[in-house]
Amino acid sequence: MSLILILIAVIAFIVVATTKFKLHPFLALLLSAFIAAFAYGLPSSDITKIIASGFGGILGYIGLVIVLGTIIGIILEKSGAAITMADWVIKVLGERFPTLTMTIIGYIVSIPVFCDSGFVILNSLRESLATRMKTSGVAMSVALAAGLYATHTFIPPTPGPIAAAGNLGLESNLGLVILVGAFVAAGAALAGTLWANRFKNVQPDVLSEQDEHKVDQSWKELKASYGTLPTASQAFAPIFVPILLICFSSIAKFPSHPLGDGTLFDILVFLGQPITALLIGLLLSLRLLKSDDKIKEFGERISHGITVAAPILLITGAGGAFGAVLKATPLGDYLGATLSGLGIGIFMPFIVAAALKSAQGSSTVALVTTSALVAPMLAQLGLDSEMGRVLTVMAIGAGAMTVSHANDSFFWVVSQFSRMSVGLAYRAQTMSTLIQGITGITLVYILSLFLL
């Protein structure tokens, strides 16, 4: 019992430190690693070695993937590729189902671009379509946020899911994480869309004077500000070519070797390694650079990407250190056996992630911390298989979106840009994330019945 009490106290420290005292999650996780190490009685001479090896171990491979993915996202964001993606989706789907179209746009854009940035970029498009299709701006906001949020929490190369996969030993099999994540994210996004439809007749309650012409013009002005937009192939290639390479590699490595085991197998496995695949994506993104001095522009994008990735890398490394400490304690055996007796299995990672997300607001922190926490007890939970680990990432992702409220920056981006009061945002956006999270874990549980 004392083992669980210590764990609860450490988690409480993380929540209080990051919410009340505004301590950076990196430092909160690192301090938690030391606190847990001393509380569980690990030899003092080994503590720093365990923490350092845990920090370096997770970043030794997955760190490069996070950096490359972030740089690609920055280039796509700055080049107007997200605008091209949105226009392409509208052209393909038309304007018959406005909320569904908005969700699909968000679903695609948020794979390379952070959900906060994606909403800001697409906000004027959302307003334009809402006016043109005579649909409430509130419904369109919730639908867009649902699509953005789903891929943000479930599908690599978004940093949160990548870090969780790394903590659970899946860094060499991200293709399977992407395939399963795409399915679960689609279900969660659709659930958010259906909830958004409840607000089709609800107008923003923090109104400003805007007419249709002005809204349409704002989207046109935004597009014009990017200059010549990239073509659809240029916009989609840097993110979907790496994803396809990673998925083909995973298929090639199936025990049945469906693509053979000769030269083609070796090529696909090499090209489908996440670092190689994302490096190819980065090279493809060079076509999106616009300035006359492309070398200088590329350098600026890399610098920006590294700046954005740095805190994510630190949080991921600290999460790895925290996880390494927990692995060195008897907590995994004890907690795993206890939870197995309760029969909650795949729901345990979801519950922990949801508690952390709701308490401190960051989906990435919830993904990293929970994955580090549950890694030592996968065997006891019956999840210590390749598919078990993948579904654990999905369960954590579902928890990491449950729920977005006032302590989450995404909540404020959605509510402020949509001109929703806090009360309306809670009813529309926060409830949407709750429904998405519950839908996500329900799908994961169903999958576990067939795949485990």
URRA-V228551 format. One record per backbone hydrogen bond with DSSP energy under -0.5 kcal/mol. CO is the residue of the C=O (numbers start at 1). NH is the residue of the N-H. Records with the same first field share a line. If there is no record, write none. Layout:
# URRA-V228551
CO: NH / NH
This chain:
# URRA-V228551
1: 5
2: 6
3: 7
4: 8
5: 9
6: 10
7: 11
8: 12
9: 13
10: 14
11: 15
12: 16
13: 17
14: 18
15: 19
16: 20 / 21
17: 23
24: 28
25: 29
26: 30
27: 31
28: 32
29: 33
30: 34
31: 35
32: 36
33: 37
34: 38
35: 39
36: 40
37: 42
38: 41
43: 46 / 47
44: 48
46: 50
47: 51
48: 52
49: 53
50: 54
51: 55
52: 56
53: 57
54: 58
55: 59
56: 60
58: 62
59: 63
61: 64 / 65
62: 66
63: 67
64: 68
65: 69
66: 70
67: 71
68: 72
69: 73
70: 74
71: 75
72: 76
73: 77
74: 78
75: 79
76: 80 / 81 / 82
77: 80
80: 84
81: 85
82: 86
83: 87
84: 88
85: 89
86: 90
87: 91
88: 92
89: 93
90: 94
93: 96
96: 98
97: 101
98: 102
99: 103
100: 104
101: 105
102: 106
103: 107
104: 108
105: 109
106: 110
108: 111 / 112
109: 112 / 113
114: 118
115: 119
116: 120
117: 121
118: 122
119: 123
120: 123
122: 126
123: 127
124: 128
125: 129
126: 130
127: 131
128: 132
129: 133
130: 135
131: 134
136: 140
137: 141
138: 142
139: 143
140: 144
141: 145
142: 146
143: 147
144: 148
145: 149
146: 150
147: 151
148: 152
149: 153
150: 154
151: 155
154: 156
155: 158
158: 162
159: 163
160: 164
161: 165
162: 166
163: 167
164: 168
165: 170
166: 169
170: 173
173: 176 / 177
174: 178
175: 179
176: 180
177: 181
178: 182
179: 183
180: 184
181: 185
182: 186
183: 187
184: 188
185: 189
186: 190
187: 191
188: 192
189: 193
190: 194
191: 195
192: 196
193: 197
195: 198
196: 199
197: 200
199: 139 / 202
200: 136
201: 203
202: 138
208: 210
211: 215
212: 216
213: 217
214: 218
215: 219
216: 220
217: 221
218: 222
219: 223
220: 224
221: 225
222: 226
223: 226
224: 227
227: 229
231: 235
232: 236
233: 237
234: 238
236: 239 / 240
237: 241
239: 243
240: 244
241: 245
242: 246
243: 247
244: 248
245: 249
246: 250
247: 251
248: 252
249: 253
251: 254 / 258
254: 257
257: 260
262: 266
263: 267
264: 268
265: 269
266: 270
267: 271
268: 272
270: 273
273: 277
274: 278
275: 279
276: 280
277: 281
278: 282
279: 283
280: 284
281: 285
282: 286
283: 286
284: 287
285: 288
286: 289
292: 294
293: 297
294: 298
295: 299
296: 300
297: 301
298: 302
299: 303
300: 304
301: 305
302: 306
303: 307
304: 308
305: 309
306: 310
307: 311
308: 312
309: 313
310: 314
311: 315
312: 316
313: 317
314: 318
315: 319
316: 320
317: 321
318: 322
319: 323
320: 324
321: 325
322: 326
323: 327
324: 328
326: 329 / 332
329: 332
330: 334
331: 335
332: 336
333: 337
334: 338
335: 339
336: 340
337: 341
338: 342
339: 343 / 344
344: 347
345: 348
346: 350
347: 351
348: 352
349: 353
350: 354
351: 355
352: 356
353: 357
354: 358
355: 359
356: 360
357: 361
361: 363
362: 366
363: 367
364: 368
365: 369
366: 370
367: 371
368: 372
369: 373
370: 374
371: 375
374: 377
375: 378
377: 381
378: 383 / 384
379: 382
383: 385
385: 389
386: 390
387: 391
388: 392
389: 393
390: 394
391: 395
392: 396
393: 397
394: 398
395: 399
396: 400
398: 401
399: 402
401: 403
402: 358
403: 405
405: 408
408: 411 / 412
409: 413
410: 414
411: 415
412: 416
413: 417
414: 418
415: 420
416: 419
419: 206
421: 425
422: 426
423: 427
424: 428
425: 429 / 430
426: 431
428: 432
429: 433
430: 434
431: 435
432: 436
433: 437
434: 438
435: 439
436: 440
437: 441
438: 442
439: 443
440: 444
441: 445
442: 446
443: 447
444: 448
445: 449
446: 450
447: 450 / 451
448: 452
